[in-house]
Amino acid sequence: MTFQRARSEEQRRIRRQAILDTASAMLEEMPVAEVSLNELSRRVGLAKSNVLRYFESREAVLLELLDDFLGSWLKELEQDLSSHVEGHAALDVRAEQIAEVLSRSLSDRVVLCDLFGAQGGVLEHNVSIEVVKQHKRSSLTRLATMSGLLRQHLPELGDDAQLFCLMSLVQAGALSTYVPPPPSLLAAYAEDPALGVLHLELGDALRLAFTSTLMGVLPRGL
């Protein structure tokens, strides 16, 4: 892909979206840690200096993708919760159903979880104050949306809904770093199955984590 110099706002918008789309495609092939600005530039057909006219760094590109992916996920989450959480069920039943929906939904989005895992330690570095401020404003808006969705189905969460949502996304990012296990670890498990006694698939690990966190923040005696 090659581009002529962008001379209008529409051309700039198209160029910017092409960079995001290319980075998104790369994330389907490789983890966040392996996405480089040099390779992104090569694939999008621009000099690195030209890519930097649209995004100040590799991290800025990935932060914007994180926000886009999170927004898309929340739209689907709204439908999933409405379809799979029984409104008149007991508190513990609804809590388990929500944990199941969240774990299944996020385990199907390994790229999103990988971005969550890199957010604090990698993506929020090498970016300007303005980019961080924009990212944090958007993140807080997304978190408020997620909190509102959960309170619709589990109003007992109250003000703790936001804390649960934040911890859930952090857990998703942390647990996704163990998936898939490296070949050396799989070989060790094959030779000595006892070593893998605590190994869980991502969906199972997320479900346990979400259920435990929910039980911790829900009020007692309901």
VEXDREN-2710 file (C-alpha; in Angstrom, 1 decimal):
% VEXDREN-2710
k/r/px/py/pz
1/MET/0.0/0.0/0.0
2/THR/1.3/3.5/-0.9
3/PHE/-0.1/6.9/-0.3
4/GLN/0.1/10.3/-1.9
5/ARG/0.5/13.2/0.5
6/ALA/-2.7/13.9/2.3
7/ARG/-4.0/17.4/1.4
8/SER/-7.5/17.4/2.9
9/GLU/-9.0/16.6/6.2
10/GLU/-10.8/13.6/4.6
11/GLN/-7.5/12.3/3.2
12/ARG/-5.9/12.7/6.7
13/ARG/-8.8/10.8/8.3
14/ILE/-8.4/8.0/5.7
15/ARG/-4.7/7.9/6.3
16/ARG/-5.1/7.8/10.1
17/GLN/-7.7/5.0/9.9
18/ALA/-5.4/3.0/7.6
19/ILE/-2.7/3.1/10.3
20/LEU/-5.2/1.9/12.9
21/ASP/-6.5/-0.9/10.7
22/THR/-3.0/-2.0/9.9
23/ALA/-2.0/-2.1/13.6
24/SER/-5.2/-4.0/14.3
25/ALA/-4.4/-6.6/11.7
26/MET/-0.9/-7.0/13.2
27/LEU/-2.4/-7.7/16.6
28/GLU/-4.2/-10.7/15.1
29/GLU/-0.8/-12.1/14.2
30/MET/1.4/-11.1/17.1
31/PRO/1.3/-9.9/20.7
32/VAL/1.4/-6.3/21.6
33/ALA/5.1/-6.5/22.6
34/GLU/6.1/-7.5/19.0
35/VAL/4.2/-4.7/17.2
36/SER/6.9/-2.2/16.2
37/LEU/6.6/1.2/14.6
38/ASN/9.0/0.1/11.8
39/GLU/6.9/-2.8/10.8
40/LEU/3.7/-0.8/11.1
41/SER/5.2/1.8/8.8
42/ARG/6.3/-0.8/6.3
43/ARG/2.9/-2.5/6.2
44/VAL/0.9/0.8/5.9
45/GLY/3.2/2.0/3.1
46/LEU/4.4/5.2/4.9
47/ALA/7.8/6.3/6.1
48/LYS/8.0/6.2/9.9
49/SER/8.2/9.9/10.1
50/ASN/4.9/10.2/8.2
51/VAL/3.2/7.8/10.6
52/LEU/4.4/10.0/13.4
53/ARG/2.5/12.9/11.9
54/TYR/-0.7/11.1/12.8
55/PHE/0.3/9.3/16.0
56/GLU/3.1/10.5/18.2
57/SER/4.3/7.0/19.0
58/ARG/3.5/3.3/18.7
59/GLU/1.9/3.4/22.1
60/ALA/-0.4/6.2/21.0
61/VAL/-1.7/4.0/18.2
62/LEU/-2.3/1.1/20.5
63/LEU/-4.0/3.2/23.1
64/GLU/-6.5/4.4/20.5
65/LEU/-7.1/0.8/19.4
66/LEU/-7.6/-0.2/23.0
67/ASP/-10.4/2.4/23.3
68/ASP/-11.9/1.3/20.0
69/PHE/-11.9/-2.4/20.9
70/LEU/-13.3/-1.6/24.4
71/GLY/-16.1/0.4/22.9
72/SER/-17.0/-2.4/20.5
73/TRP/-16.9/-5.0/23.2
74/LEU/-19.2/-3.0/25.5
75/LYS/-21.8/-2.8/22.7
76/GLU/-21.8/-6.6/22.5
77/LEU/-21.6/-7.1/26.2
78/GLU/-24.9/-5.2/26.6
79/GLN/-26.6/-7.7/24.4
80/ASP/-24.9/-10.7/26.0
81/LEU/-26.0/-9.6/29.5
82/SER/-29.6/-9.1/28.4
83/SER/-29.7/-12.5/26.8
84/HIS/-28.0/-14.6/29.5
85/VAL/-28.8/-12.9/32.9
86/GLU/-32.2/-13.8/34.4
87/GLY/-33.6/-10.6/35.9
88/HIS/-35.7/-12.2/38.6
89/ALA/-33.1/-14.8/39.7
90/ALA/-31.5/-14.9/43.1
91/LEU/-28.5/-12.7/43.7
92/ASP/-26.0/-15.5/43.7
93/VAL/-27.4/-16.9/40.5
94/ARG/-27.2/-13.5/38.7
95/ALA/-23.7/-13.0/40.0
96/GLU/-22.6/-16.4/38.5
97/GLN/-24.3/-15.6/35.2
98/ILE/-22.6/-12.3/35.0
99/ALA/-19.2/-13.9/35.7
100/GLU/-19.9/-16.5/33.0
101/VAL/-20.9/-13.8/30.4
102/LEU/-17.8/-11.7/31.2
103/SER/-15.4/-14.6/31.2
104/ARG/-16.7/-16.1/28.0
105/SER/-16.8/-12.7/26.2
106/LEU/-13.3/-11.6/27.2
107/SER/-11.7/-15.0/26.6
108/ASP/-12.9/-14.7/23.0
109/ARG/-11.1/-11.4/22.8
110/VAL/-7.5/-12.2/23.5
111/VAL/-6.2/-9.1/21.7
112/LEU/-8.3/-6.8/23.9
113/CYS/-7.0/-8.7/27.0
114/ASP/-3.4/-8.4/25.7
115/LEU/-3.9/-4.6/25.4
116/PHE/-5.3/-4.4/28.9
117/GLY/-2.3/-6.3/30.1
118/ALA/0.1/-3.8/28.4
119/GLN/-1.8/-0.7/29.4
120/GLY/-0.2/0.4/32.6
121/GLY/3.3/-1.0/32.1
122/VAL/3.8/-0.2/28.4
123/LEU/1.1/1.7/26.6
124/GLU/0.8/4.6/29.0
125/HIS/4.6/5.3/28.6
126/ASN/6.2/7.2/25.7
127/VAL/3.1/9.3/25.2
128/SER/2.5/13.0/25.9
129/ILE/0.4/14.4/28.7
130/GLU/-2.3/15.3/26.3
131/VAL/-2.6/11.8/24.9
132/VAL/-2.7/10.3/28.4
133/LYS/-5.4/12.8/29.4
134/GLN/-7.5/11.9/26.4
135/HIS/-7.0/8.2/27.0
136/LYS/-7.9/8.5/30.7
137/ARG/-11.1/10.5/29.9
138/SER/-12.2/7.9/27.4
139/SER/-11.3/5.0/29.8
140/LEU/-13.4/6.6/32.6
141/THR/-16.3/7.0/30.2
142/ARG/-16.0/3.3/29.1
143/LEU/-15.8/2.2/32.7
144/ALA/-18.9/4.2/33.6
145/THR/-20.7/2.5/30.7
146/MET/-19.6/-1.0/31.9
147/SER/-20.6/-0.2/35.5
148/GLY/-24.1/1.0/34.3
149/LEU/-24.6/-2.2/32.3
150/LEU/-23.7/-4.4/35.3
151/ARG/-25.9/-2.4/37.7
152/GLN/-28.9/-3.0/35.4
153/HIS/-28.6/-6.7/36.1
154/LEU/-27.0/-6.6/39.5
155/PRO/-28.2/-3.4/41.2
156/GLU/-27.0/-4.8/44.5
157/LEU/-23.5/-3.8/43.4
158/GLY/-24.3/-0.2/43.9
159/ASP/-21.3/2.1/44.0
160/ASP/-19.0/-1.0/44.0
161/ALA/-19.9/-1.7/40.4
162/GLN/-17.1/0.6/39.1
163/LEU/-14.5/-1.1/41.4
164/PHE/-15.6/-4.5/40.2
165/CYS/-15.4/-3.4/36.5
166/LEU/-11.9/-2.0/37.0
167/MET/-10.6/-5.1/38.8
168/SER/-12.2/-7.3/36.1
169/LEU/-10.3/-5.6/33.3
170/VAL/-7.1/-5.6/35.3
171/GLN/-7.5/-9.4/35.9
172/ALA/-8.3/-10.0/32.3
173/GLY/-5.1/-8.3/31.3
174/ALA/-3.0/-10.1/33.9
175/LEU/-4.4/-13.6/33.2
176/SER/-4.1/-13.3/29.4
177/THR/-0.3/-13.1/29.7
178/TYR/-0.3/-16.8/30.6
179/VAL/-2.2/-17.8/27.4
180/PRO/-1.2/-19.6/25.4
181/PRO/1.6/-21.2/27.5
182/PRO/5.0/-21.3/25.7
183/PRO/6.1/-24.5/24.0
184/SER/8.6/-25.3/26.8
185/LEU/5.9/-25.1/29.4
186/LEU/3.6/-27.3/27.4
187/ALA/6.4/-29.8/27.0
188/ALA/7.1/-29.8/30.7
189/TYR/3.4/-30.4/31.5
190/ALA/3.4/-33.3/29.0
191/GLU/6.4/-34.9/30.7
192/ASP/5.1/-34.3/34.2
193/PRO/1.3/-33.6/34.3
194/ALA/1.5/-32.8/38.1
195/LEU/3.3/-29.5/37.2
196/GLY/0.2/-28.3/35.4
197/VAL/-2.2/-28.9/38.2
198/LEU/-3.0/-25.2/38.5
199/HIS/-3.1/-24.5/34.7
200/LEU/-6.5/-23.2/33.6
201/GLU/-7.8/-22.1/30.2
202/LEU/-8.3/-18.4/30.1
203/GLY/-12.1/-18.6/30.2
204/ASP/-12.1/-20.8/33.3
205/ALA/-9.5/-18.6/35.0
206/LEU/-11.5/-15.5/34.3
207/ARG/-14.7/-17.0/35.5
208/LEU/-13.1/-18.0/38.9
209/ALA/-11.5/-14.5/39.2
210/PHE/-14.7/-12.6/38.4
211/THR/-16.9/-14.8/40.7
212/SER/-14.5/-14.4/43.6
213/THR/-14.3/-10.6/43.1
214/LEU/-18.1/-10.3/42.8
215/MET/-18.6/-12.2/46.0
216/GLY/-16.1/-9.9/47.7
217/VAL/-17.9/-6.6/46.7
218/LEU/-21.5/-7.7/47.0
219/PRO/-23.3/-6.8/50.2
220/ARG/-23.8/-9.5/52.7
221/GLY/-27.2/-10.9/53.8
222/LEU/-29.1/-10.3/50.6
END
